[in-house]
Amino acid sequence: YGAKVLDTLAAKKINAAFFLTGQYIKTQPELVKRIKAEGNLACNHSYNHPDFSTLSQNKLDQEITSLADSYRSLTGLEMDKYLRPPMGNFNANSLQWTKEMGYTSVFWSMAWQDWDPKKQPGADYVYQHVMDNIHPGAVILMHIVSQSDTEALERIITDLQAQGYVFSTFGQ
């Protein structure tokens, strides 16, 4: 649903942070190029999506560097220096190592089980979950493979803007 998500964000004049994996770069190269071209952040989510809390420093470095190298090879650009640990799994070492690599680790305020395309909660569920849990500074985690998220996105943006919320990427 990447194209539809990007279309919605562009129509609403909003930028988002996209946390990419190696699989997404391999299978969706045109969408990966479009992400940054439209002003969104292209961020690191590792090449193979492993549990960071179980990795050695060398393996963690490989995961992060491999993705950044693949992105650079495809786009000619550097990734934005934000990293979301796969599954939200981390430990003190992985946080320190990613920081030493120049990355800011990013976590979320709200999420739901939306990553399995075969187990979608529905647009109404997603909408209500966001509306019930929104707060200033919220980081809303949505997966681009989610039909439910995609179908709810425009309504979420419209209604949150009507409540006075503004959307921004990290550091803005």
Summary of the structure (lengths in Angstrom):
residues: 172
radius of gyration: 15.9
end to end distance: 26.0
largest distance: 47.0
contacts: 501
relative contact order: 0.16
helix: 50%
strand: 8%
